[in-house]
Amino acid sequence: MTRDHIGRSLRRLEDQRFLTGQGRYVDDLAVPGQLHGVVLRSPPGHAVIENIDAAAARALPGVHAVFTAADLDTDGIGPLPCIAQVATVAPMIVPARPALARDRVRHVGDPVAFVVAETAQQARDAAERVELAFRPLPAVVDAREALAAQAPLLWDEAPGNLSYRFERGEKGAVDAAFAAAAHIVEIELVNNRLVVAPIEPRAAIGTYDAAADTFDLLLTGQGVHSLRRQLAEAVFNMPPDHITVRAPDVGGGFGVKNFLYPEWVLVLWAARRLGRPVKWVAERGEEFISSAQGRDNHTRARLALDCDGRFLALDVDTIANLGAYLSTNGPGSSTNSPASAMGGVYDIPAVFMAVRGVLTNTVPIDAYRGAGKPRPIT
Amino acid sequence: MALDPVVLRRRNLISHFPYRSGLGVTIDCGRFAANLDEMAQRLLEDGFAARRRAAAARGRLRGLGIACFLETSRGTPGERAEIRFEPDRRVALVLGTQSNGQGHETSFPQIASDMLGLPLATFRFVQADTSAVKSGNGHGGARSMHMGGTALYLAAQMALSKARAIAAHLLPADAGEVSFNAGRFTVAGSERGIDLLALADAARDPANLPDGMTPGLDADAYNDSDVFTFPNGCHTAEVEIDPETGAVTLERYQAIDDYGRLINPMLTAGQVQGGVAQGIGQALFEHTVYERQSGQLLSGSFTDYALPRADDLPPLDITLAELPTAVNPLGVKGAGQAGCMAAPQTIINAVLDALAPLGVEHIDMPATPERVWRAIQSAQGA
């Protein structure tokens, strides 16, 4: 093996095209005959959907459709799955997440309707003409408040808004160490919620070939094979080799472009319903209320030390905000990920961590660069 | 008990490897003590105390924070790489991992170039297409180089092993007499030899091959490992706070980090810089606010949600100290996430160090000017 390249700070080969405007991102690309979709999103943070009146919208020039959850149900489109593998105390409660909200909206930005027209402007104009009637419900945004007795309940199947409990480590050994410790230090930490904001907002073009019964999804995404599997198995109930998923140049991901989003389902399904490709491009303000957000957990940590300042034990208790739905890998960031690094670079004989995953009226949380690695001890 | 932050950490660092953590994760290696010791040595000589005094004379509070981090980079296990020798004498590297700006189109060919002895321009990088890439696990958990790079390594070894057998057949020579160097197979003590790309062409025709060998040099390798790599480092931050307004400026930031063997040090440093910048954002700027009763997102645009800007960041002084790991043949540790795992606590430690004389003992992230100001007021009994 030569050593001419490994270990050398060579300039990037791809920068030639990026710096001369030759990069090709989804928004630069077009499929012949494509229509444009706009997602109509919930204004309230928590409400019952009383009525969706799309008559005026449908009558506007260039409008092909205004789809709602009822249309998805008619076609037997499955909910977006949570594929996180976490050994929780009792089975995780995973409320169904359809691509368009059914009956109730549970976060600002929750997709309610998908408007498809000849041009993006026509679709936006039509979206503004859709009349939504809501009956507001009290909302809860803080995970600790959501666990409290009188908190608004998001999902009947998740009493107390609790989705799961997760525990790892030796509680007995930790308790014994604390009982014998010369010093105990306690800290309460907030791992603050972050809006991820890659410079390129999310975008996709969905195409359906009726003759072959195949889908093609071109998207700004990070894990094409996993997305294909989820779309095939959980959503469309078709063989994976009938779906092609491709990503051109992607302008930053940081993890949040890994997940199965409602919009990926909507462009494919609408393309099949309408017989023409459908393109969707997020606006920045829209990304703030739809793209997965990061972190958002509250931790009480205690460290036991001996009289020489040697660490004896670490006890970590975390309440993790999941958002209104469990995202593709939402629970992983507060469980498996921090567990892998708990204790950090320090020799701590006894460690215990406990986590409660909680649903709230906020945008769903998922893995963002680093995904929940612990802060308590560094 | 009041222990110097460096002393407290040093006393408790893991010093023997492999080390099994309290939650059952085995750490194979790390420069924990070396990173801290080197940073501590720098701090002895860098004049912080004088800068703190000078700041105080201007009515400002200076603080120094230190943190030692461990990052665990695993990502989804299993990854696939193909090497395809194409008729036009280019070589396609087909990866199941995925770059969204990290520079894989450069770093992966760097590996292939050294292993196959072919110029960088020979390679065509293929990713992110289920019709062109048979399987893959994409990117996440800083996995691409240790999972995908290893798959590429295995594919290159596979191709070279087959090529060596073909070379012995064609040249001809005994297997033991064949050498491979700088892209060419030669026979010891003779003029006979063949370039790898010419051999790849020849390999398409069964007539050129040993009996029963399938034509073509293309290799398809699956890396079935499931390993953690353990990037680690020591960071320090120096902040200056205006107690009248609570404004925090980040004056200095240093890192001494171990990411194992570096394929392209500039790209690694870039990952650290980006991660640190995002960690600075979390510590000082980025505040996602939902209205409590209604769930409205009040920080719904960049007007209200503050991302760090270029003038919020000091030069980031990053030292990369390589301790290769044995858990993968490249010796690499996943560099993509560590910066944002290290920076927040480093900076908050600096903020608390600055505010300690005023009696502030705790502050939440982001440490915005308002929060710093309120913490000062509260501690002063206002």
Interface residues (C-beta under 8 A of the other chain):
Chain A: M1 T2 R3 D4 H5 I6 G7 R8 S9 L10 R11 R12 L13 E14 P44 G45 H46 H107 V108 G109 P136 P138 A139 V140 V141 D142 E145 R168 G169 E170 H183 I187 E188 L189 V190 N191 N192 R193 L194 V195 A197 P198 G221 Q222 G223 V224 H225 S226 R228 I243 T244 V245 R246 A247 P248 V250 G251 G252 G253 F254 G255 K257 N258 R284 G285 F288 I289 Q293 R295 D296 L305 C307 D308 G309 R310 F311 L314 S337 A339 S340 A341 M342 G343 G344 V345 Y346 D347 I348 P349 A350 V351 F352 M353 N361 T362 V363 A367 R369 G370 A371 K373 R375 T378
Chain B: M1 L3 V7 L8 R9 R11 N12 L13 I14 S15 Y19 S21 G22 L23 V25 G30 F32 A67 C68 F69 L70 E71 T72 R74 T76 G96 Q98 S99 N100 G101 G103 E105 T106 P109 Q110 I111 S113 D114 M115 G117 L120 A128 D129 T130 S131 V133 S135 G136 N137 G138 H139 G140 G141 N181 A182 F228 N232 R261 L262 I263 N264 P265 M266 L267 G275 Q278 G281 Q282 E286 H287 T288 Y290 E291 R292 Q293 S294 G295 Q296 L297 S299 G300 S301 F302 Y305 L307 G336 Q337 A338 C340 M341 A342 P344 Q345 T346 H362 D364 M365 P366
